[in-house]
Amino acid sequence: MENQERYWELISKYLSNNIALSEIEELMQWVDKDNEHADMLKELQQVWKHSKTYGQDFDPDITLAWKNVEQRLQSPVKNLRPAKSITRYFQVAAAIAFLCVMGVVFYKLIKNDTIEFATLKGQHKEVTLPDGSKIWLNEQSSLTYEPDFNKEKERHVELRGEAFFEVTKNPKKPFIIKAGKTQTQVLGTSFNVKSCSEGGNVAVAVFTGRVSFKLIDKPQQAVILLPGDKGEYKEDGSISKSHYQNTNFMFWKSRKLEFNNMAVADVLKDIEIHYKVKFILKDPDIASRKITSYFDGDSLDQVITLLEDLLDVRITKANNSYLIQPKK
């Protein structure tokens, strides 16, 4: 039997955004074991989001909540009762579970009959659509489409967040992605789409094939993107086209970072973003030095070790940051 108290601890930390990267990985391993786990965590997240509408006088039945969660996990425990020494975060998690049914109903009423795939913080998901197209969802992203997706003249999906698409070629059925205020249309290609927020910035980077990128309400502003092109929509209403060479923005999928004669300051920024860490340079002269390196699936410890060798520095952890200073 799994250690339920441990996973409740991780869930409560996750919901309160007070969880370490290693704990996120542990929680996601548990989530990936069973679709029921993933569904339950998403429902709890939905309820947590709306739970602030309840006053402080709300007093849920913790014991009943716990039993409901046991049934969802299909791991019944006889005569289970919350201990008197149960921590506050454990009580909160069980209270949220008690609200879980309301959360499910609310969520499904909003979504109606649309099909949705979504990811949580630290989670990635590969999705295969009815036409065979493959989509890789980055963390905290969602993809929705209608049940008759493959029966219409056009294949429509909506993206919130970030995803990489490998679209099955079908000239008779254009593939159309709605992201914020933009629309990306393709026939068969692979590309990355990142939508920062509803109505916010959107970026499309093409790897193979050709796509049309435009504003939904201003189709005349469409730009054609070829492999190596990047289209960007900004909140001021403008659409631009540029060429990219650095593919480090795809780290979330490829787990690769490449630096070619790049300033240390810029290298550290990329590592900070993708490994979710913070570096502090004790010697500003190091920032302008340039290095060439390549990381492929390396752990943070491996990255730090290589940086120490390349820069001839000592990197030590201090609280939530890493100090970089010359070797004495």
VEXLUMDREN-836126 format. One record per residue (C-alpha): residue number from 1; residue in one letter; x, y, z. Coordinates in Angstrom, 1 decimal. Layout:
<rs>
 pos code     xx     yy     zz
 NUM    A      X      Y      Z
...
</rs>
This chain:
<rs>
 pos code     xx     yy     zz
   1    M    0.0    0.0    0.0
   2    E    1.3    3.4   -0.9
   3    N    2.1    5.9    1.8
   4    Q   -1.0    8.1    1.5
   5    E    0.2   10.6    4.1
   6    R    3.3   11.3    2.1
   7    Y    1.3   12.0   -1.1
   8    W   -1.2   14.2    0.8
   9    E    1.8   16.1    2.1
  10    L    3.1   16.5   -1.5
  11    I   -0.4   17.5   -2.8
  12    S   -0.9   20.1   -0.1
  13    K    2.6   21.6   -0.7
  14    Y    1.9   21.6   -4.5
  15    L   -1.4   23.4   -4.1
  16    S    0.0   26.0   -1.8
  17    N    3.0   26.5   -4.2
  18    N    5.5   25.6   -1.4
  19    I    7.1   22.5   -3.0
  20    A   10.7   21.7   -4.0
  21    L   11.6   20.6   -7.5
  22    S   12.6   17.1   -6.2
  23    E    9.2   16.8   -4.5
  24    I    7.4   17.8   -7.7
  25    E    9.2   15.0   -9.5
  26    E    8.2   12.6   -6.8
  27    L    4.6   13.7   -7.0
  28    M    4.5   13.5  -10.8
  29    Q    5.8    9.9  -10.7
  30    W    2.8    9.1   -8.5
  31    V    0.5   11.0  -10.8
  32    D    1.8    9.2  -13.9
  33    K    1.2    5.7  -12.3
  34    D   -2.6    6.0  -12.6
  35    N   -5.0    8.2  -14.5
  36    E   -7.1    8.3  -11.4
  37    H   -4.3   10.0   -9.5
  38    A   -4.0   12.6  -12.3
  39    D   -7.7   13.2  -12.4
  40    M   -7.9   13.7   -8.7
  41    L   -5.0   16.1   -8.5
  42    K   -6.5   18.2  -11.3
  43    E   -9.9   18.3   -9.6
  44    L   -8.3   19.3   -6.3
  45    Q   -6.4   22.1   -8.2
  46    Q   -9.7   23.3   -9.6
  47    V  -11.4   23.4   -6.2
  48    W   -8.4   25.0   -4.6
  49    K   -8.6   27.8   -7.2
  50    H  -12.2   28.5   -6.3
  51    S  -12.0   27.7   -2.6
  52    K  -11.4   31.3   -1.6
  53    T  -15.0   32.0   -2.2
  54    Y  -15.8   30.2    1.0
  55    G  -15.5   32.0    4.3
  56    Q  -13.2   31.2    7.2
  57    D  -16.2   29.7    9.1
  58    F  -16.4   26.8    6.6
  59    D  -15.9   23.6    8.6
  60    P  -15.8   20.5    6.4
  61    D  -16.1   17.0    7.6
  62    I  -12.4   15.8    7.4
  63    T  -13.2   12.2    8.1
  64    L  -15.7   12.0    5.3
  65    A  -13.4   13.9    3.0
  66    W  -10.6   11.3    3.7
  67    K  -13.0    8.4    2.9
  68    N  -14.0   10.0   -0.4
  69    V  -10.4   10.3   -1.4
  70    E   -9.7    6.7   -0.5
  71    Q  -12.4    5.6   -2.8
  72    R  -11.0    7.7   -5.6
  73    L   -7.5    6.1   -5.1
  74    Q   -9.1    2.7   -4.8
  75    S   -7.0    2.1   -1.7
  76    P   -9.5    1.5    1.1
  77    V   -8.2    1.5    4.7
  78    K  -10.4    0.1    7.4
  79    N  -11.4    2.3   10.3
  80    L   -9.2    5.2    9.1
  81    R   -9.5    8.3   11.3
  82    P   -7.5   11.5   11.1
  83    A   -5.0   11.5   14.0
  84    K   -5.2   14.4   16.5
  85    S   -1.6   15.3   15.7
  86    I   -2.4   15.7   12.0
  87    T   -0.7   18.8   10.5
  88    R   -2.6   21.8    9.3
  89    Y   -1.7   21.2    5.6
  90    F   -3.0   17.7    5.9
  91    Q   -6.4   19.0    7.2
  92    V   -6.5   21.5    4.4
  93    A   -5.9   18.9    1.8
  94    A   -8.6   16.6    3.2
  95    A  -11.0   19.6    3.3
  96    I  -10.4   20.3   -0.3
  97    A  -11.0   16.7   -1.2
  98    F  -14.4   17.0    0.5
  99    L  -15.2   19.7   -2.0
 100    C  -14.0   17.6   -4.9
 101    V  -17.4   16.5   -6.1
 102    M  -18.5   20.1   -6.5
 103    G  -15.3   20.9   -8.4
 104    V  -15.9   18.1  -10.9
 105    V  -19.5   19.2  -11.6
 106    F  -18.5   22.8  -12.0
 107    Y  -15.6   21.9  -14.4
 108    K  -17.6   19.6  -16.6
 109    L  -20.5   22.1  -16.9
 110    I  -18.1   24.7  -18.2
 111    K  -16.4   22.4  -20.7
 112    N  -19.6   20.7  -21.9
 113    D  -18.7   18.0  -24.4
 114    T  -15.3   19.3  -25.4
 115    I  -12.4   16.9  -24.9
 116    E   -9.5   18.4  -22.9
 117    F   -6.0   17.3  -22.0
 118    A   -4.2   19.3  -19.4
 119    T   -1.0   19.2  -17.4
 120    L   -0.1   20.3  -13.9
 121    K    3.0   22.1  -12.7
 122    G    6.1   19.9  -13.4
 123    Q    4.1   17.5  -15.6
 124    H    4.3   16.9  -19.4
 125    K    2.0   14.8  -21.5
 126    E    2.0   13.3  -25.0
 127    V   -1.4   13.4  -26.7
 128    T   -2.4   11.6  -29.9
 129    L   -5.4   13.1  -31.7
 130    P   -8.0   11.1  -33.7
 131    D   -6.2   12.0  -37.0
 132    G   -2.9   10.6  -35.7
 133    S   -1.3   14.1  -35.0
 134    K    0.9   14.1  -31.9
 135    I    1.1   16.9  -29.4
 136    W    3.4   17.3  -26.5
 137    L    2.0   19.5  -23.8
 138    N    4.4   21.5  -21.5
 139    E    3.6   22.0  -17.9
 140    Q    0.5   24.0  -16.9
 141    S   -1.0   23.8  -20.4
 142    S   -4.2   22.5  -21.9
 143    L   -5.5   21.4  -25.3
 144    T   -9.2   21.2  -26.2
 145    Y  -11.1   20.0  -29.2
 146    E  -14.6   18.9  -30.1
 147    P  -15.6   15.2  -30.2
 148    D  -16.3   15.5  -34.0
 149    F  -12.8   16.8  -34.6
 150    N  -12.0   14.4  -37.3
 151    K  -15.4   14.6  -39.1
 152    E  -15.4   18.3  -40.0
 153    K  -13.7   20.0  -43.1
 154    E  -11.2   21.6  -40.8
 155    R   -9.4   20.2  -37.7
 156    H   -9.7   22.7  -34.9
 157    V   -8.0   22.7  -31.5
 158    E   -7.4   25.4  -28.8
 159    L   -4.2   25.7  -26.8
 160    R   -3.5   27.4  -23.5
 161    G    0.1   27.4  -22.5
 162    E    2.8   25.7  -24.6
 163    A    2.9   22.6  -26.8
 164    F    4.9   21.0  -29.6
 165    F    2.9   19.8  -32.6
 166    E    3.6   17.1  -35.2
 167    V    0.6   17.4  -37.5
 168    T   -0.5   14.5  -39.7
 169    K   -0.6   15.7  -43.3
 170    N   -4.1   16.0  -44.8
 171    P   -4.4   18.7  -47.5
 172    K   -8.2   18.3  -47.5
 173    K   -8.5   19.1  -43.8
 174    P   -6.4   22.1  -42.7
 175    F   -5.2   21.9  -39.0
 176    I   -6.0   25.1  -37.1
 177    I   -4.8   26.1  -33.7
 178    K   -6.4   28.9  -31.7
 179    A   -4.1   30.4  -29.1
 180    G   -5.1   33.6  -27.4
 181    K   -6.1   36.1  -30.1
 182    T   -4.2   34.2  -32.8
 183    Q   -4.7   31.4  -35.3
 184    T   -2.1   29.1  -36.7
 185    Q   -3.0   27.1  -39.8
 186    V   -1.0   24.1  -41.2
 187    L   -1.3   21.2  -43.6
 188    G    1.4   18.9  -42.2
 189    T    4.4   20.1  -40.2
 190    S    6.1   20.3  -36.8
 191    F    6.3   23.4  -34.7
 192    N    6.1   24.9  -31.2
 193    V    3.4   27.2  -29.9
 194    K    3.6   29.2  -26.7
 195    S    0.6   31.3  -25.5
 196    C    1.6   33.3  -22.4
 197    S   -2.0   34.1  -21.3
 198    E   -5.5   34.6  -22.6
 199    G   -5.2   37.5  -25.1
 200    G   -1.4   37.8  -24.3
 201    N    1.8   37.2  -26.3
 202    V    1.9   34.2  -28.6
 203    A    5.0   32.7  -30.3
 204    V    5.1   30.1  -33.0
 205    A    8.4   28.5  -34.0
 206    V    8.5   26.2  -37.1
 207    F   10.8   23.2  -37.3
 208    T    9.5   21.6  -40.5
 209    G    6.9   22.5  -43.2
 210    R    5.0   25.7  -43.5
 211    V    2.4   27.5  -41.4
 212    S    0.2   30.6  -41.6
 213    F    0.2   32.7  -38.5
 214    K   -2.3   35.5  -38.0
 215    L   -4.7   37.4  -35.8
 216    I   -8.2   35.9  -35.7
 217    D   -9.9   39.3  -36.2
 218    K   -7.3   40.6  -38.7
 219    P   -6.5   37.7  -41.1
 220    Q   -5.0   40.2  -43.6
 221    Q   -2.0   40.5  -41.3
 222    A   -1.0   36.8  -41.8
 223    V    2.7   35.9  -42.0
 224    I    4.0   32.7  -43.6
 225    L    6.5   30.9  -41.5
 226    L    9.1   28.4  -42.9
 227    P   11.5   26.1  -41.0
 228    G   13.7   28.3  -38.7
 229    D   11.1   31.1  -38.6
 230    K    9.5   32.4  -35.5
 231    G    6.2   34.4  -35.5
 232    E    5.3   36.5  -32.5
 233    Y    2.1   38.3  -31.5
 234    K    2.3   41.0  -28.9
 235    E   -0.4   42.5  -26.7
 236    D   -0.1   45.8  -28.6
 237    G   -1.7   43.9  -31.6
 238    S    1.4   43.6  -33.7
 239    I    2.7   40.4  -35.5
 240    S    6.3   40.0  -36.4
 241    K    8.5   37.4  -38.1
 242    S   12.1   36.6  -37.3
 243    H   14.6   33.8  -37.7
 244    Y   15.9   31.7  -34.8
 245    Q   19.0   29.6  -34.4
 246    N   19.1   28.9  -30.7
 247    T   16.6   26.1  -29.8
 248    N   17.1   26.2  -26.1
 249    F   13.4   27.3  -25.7
 250    M   12.6   23.7  -26.5
 251    F   14.4   22.4  -23.4
 252    W   11.1   21.5  -21.8
 253    K   10.7   18.8  -24.5
 254    S   14.2   17.9  -25.7
 255    R   16.1   18.4  -22.3
 256    K   18.9   19.9  -24.4
 257    L   20.7   23.2  -24.0
 258    E   23.4   24.4  -26.5
 259    F   25.7   27.4  -26.0
 260    N   28.0   28.5  -28.8
 261    N   30.5   31.2  -27.7
 262    M   27.9   32.7  -25.4
 263    A   28.4   35.1  -22.5
 264    V   28.3   33.4  -19.1
 265    A   25.5   35.9  -18.0
 266    D   23.3   34.7  -20.8
 267    V   24.2   31.0  -20.2
 268    L   23.2   31.3  -16.6
 269    K   19.9   33.0  -17.5
 270    D   18.9   30.0  -19.7
 271    I   19.9   27.5  -17.0
 272    E   18.0   29.5  -14.4
 273    I   14.8   29.4  -16.5
 274    H   14.9   25.8  -17.5
 275    Y   16.2   24.3  -14.2
 276    K   14.2   26.7  -12.0
 277    V   17.2   27.9  -10.0
 278    K   18.9   31.2   -9.2
 279    F   22.6   32.0   -9.6
 280    I   24.5   34.8   -7.9
 281    L   27.8   35.9   -9.4
 282    K   30.3   37.1   -6.7
 283    D   32.7   38.3   -9.4
 284    P   31.1   40.4  -12.1
 285    D   34.0   39.8  -14.5
 286    I   32.9   36.3  -14.9
 287    A   29.6   37.4  -16.5
 288    S   31.2   38.7  -19.7
 289    R   33.4   35.6  -20.3
 290    K   32.2   33.4  -23.2
 291    I   31.9   29.6  -23.2
 292    T   30.8   26.9  -25.6
 293    S   29.0   23.9  -24.1
 294    Y   26.2   21.4  -24.7
 295    F   23.9   19.7  -22.1
 296    D   21.7   16.7  -23.1
 297    G   19.5   15.4  -20.3
 298    D   22.0   16.4  -17.6
 299    S   20.9   16.8  -14.1
 300    L   21.4   20.1  -12.3
 301    D   24.3   18.6  -10.3
 302    Q   26.0   17.6  -13.6
 303    V   25.5   21.1  -15.1
 304    I   27.0   22.7  -12.0
 305    T   30.0   20.4  -12.1
 306    L   30.7   21.2  -15.7
 307    L   30.3   25.0  -15.1
 308    E   32.8   24.7  -12.3
 309    D   35.3   23.1  -14.6
 310    L   34.7   25.4  -17.6
 311    L   34.9   28.6  -15.5
 312    D   37.4   27.5  -12.9
 313    V   35.0   28.6  -10.1
 314    R   33.4   27.2   -7.0
 315    I   29.6   26.9   -6.9
 316    T   27.9   26.5   -3.6
 317    K   24.3   26.4   -2.5
 318    A   23.1   29.1   -0.2
 319    N   19.4   28.9    0.8
 320    N   17.5   28.9   -2.6
 321    S   20.4   30.2   -4.7
 322    Y   23.8   29.1   -6.0
 323    L   26.8   31.3   -5.3
 324    I   29.5   31.4   -8.0
 325    Q   32.9   32.7   -6.9
 326    P   36.5   32.2   -8.1
 327    K   38.5   29.4   -6.5
 328    K   40.8   30.7   -3.8
</rs>
